[in-house]
């Protein structure tokens, strides 16, 4: 593994009118389980279906309909726990969380309060080259999602779409280890990355498949350290929860606003009320949604329709054996075995598809050269065209072919960029394009000598200057490259120019 420096998280310090204040942040990430069926029914989870098309009888809470656990969703939760180095609980149980919403037909949500399927774990949050922060995971539990209320289709009525009702969610709860807006966004980014590598959640925040509830409180400097020593939450300020955040930028903005709101209340002699709030990105502010309920407000009790969930260690071990190489391990391998910089390795491992593409290009080739071409040329062009790697018109085999031609000396770096543009826009096999279009690099020293002699004969004054100042020999190299259409071997040109000028 990389030799990362694990720093004590540096808190975000906000200056108030009377004191400096620090932030304490905990996250509850709701990740939709990547599954074709819901948690307790066989109804489809396909996004974009007609309203109320993906609804089974049990989702609609029809009388006598009983939930049946989806084994694949359980496996996905276990897989996630293993990916976060968490304790897998071989015995867990489901509870009923009782509350009424129009889009929750049963009048309760099936969740896991007392006995979650996954216990304590951790996530390493990258905060810069060579620096990472450890955020502890308290638990991961399975629960069913609610439906969606729609208020903008009629001025006098609201509508309900139950397609999401019963969709399996993993609620991933962190400890209050996050100390600033940037770290909160980095935490969700890293969580999303790991889930996508594992294949347990697609991480699509725009569709609501990954969203975060952010708990924010403020405290005076030193109070957090006392909390860490004692575990006594009284050292921290009253927390407010910002619900359903689905943007890294909005997460940071909401935390900044909420912290300053709480500071203003406390410094004015008031008391922060524990509540659930929503963030309005148009106004850049949070607003009250409801008072924050405690567990007893929901009257949790074991779900009588579901037996406790018992799994075998051998089954967990089989899932563990099937885990892919995760981003931290892949990044370390790229640095240690391929000689990449930490920055380049981070870019290439940010998305699993990017990493897979790079590895296909780099196989049997120089890793640094492959990384340079993938990051600078391919990613740069894809970004310009607003495309992702899945839509790349250049395959790993084609890009690898370009790199092979450079390595063999058939083309120069400049010609390679022209060749890349042709392959990107027109397609084709790189070696065949080079032959068909006469792009092959000139390595014949006699031809290069002739070009050098012609340039020297035509520029006697420049020759005299170069002989007095050898740095000016580069001018001759440029002229020769220009005269040969960039096809001359640059190393050979440099050598012959130096010889002809007597340098």
TAWOPE-V308126 format. One record per run of one state. SS is the DSSP state (helix for helix, strand for strand, loop for the rest). FROM is the first residue (numbers start at 1). TO is the last residue. If there is no record, write none. Layout:
BEGIN
ss->[SS:SS]
from->[FROM:FROM]
to->[TO:TO]
END
This chain:
BEGIN
ss->[loop:strand:loop:strand:loop:strand:loop:strand:loop:strand:loop:helix:loop:strand:loop:strand:loop:strand:loop:strand:loop:strand:loop:strand:loop:strand:loop:strand:loop:strand:loop:strand:loop:strand:loop:helix:loop:strand:loop:helix:loop:helix:loop:strand:loop:helix:loop:strand:loop:strand:loop:helix:loop:strand:loop:strand:loop:helix:loop:helix:loop:helix:loop:helix:loop:helix:loop:helix:loop:helix:loop:helix:loop:helix:loop:strand:loop:helix:loop:helix:loop:helix:loop:strand:loop:helix:loop]
from->[1:5:7:13:16:20:33:37:38:44:45:71:84:88:89:91:93:95:99:108:112:118:119:121:129:131:145:148:151:159:162:168:175:178:179:181:199:210:221:223:231:233:236:240:246:248:268:275:281:285:292:295:299:301:303:309:311:313:322:327:339:342:350:352:363:367:385:389:392:396:408:413:427:430:437:442:443:445:459:460:469:470:484:488:489:490:502]
to->[4:6:12:15:19:32:36:37:43:44:70:83:87:88:90:92:94:98:107:111:117:118:120:128:130:144:147:150:158:161:167:174:177:178:180:198:209:220:222:230:232:235:239:245:247:267:274:280:284:291:294:298:300:302:308:310:312:321:326:338:341:349:351:362:366:384:388:391:395:407:412:426:429:436:441:442:444:458:459:468:469:483:487:488:489:501:503]
END
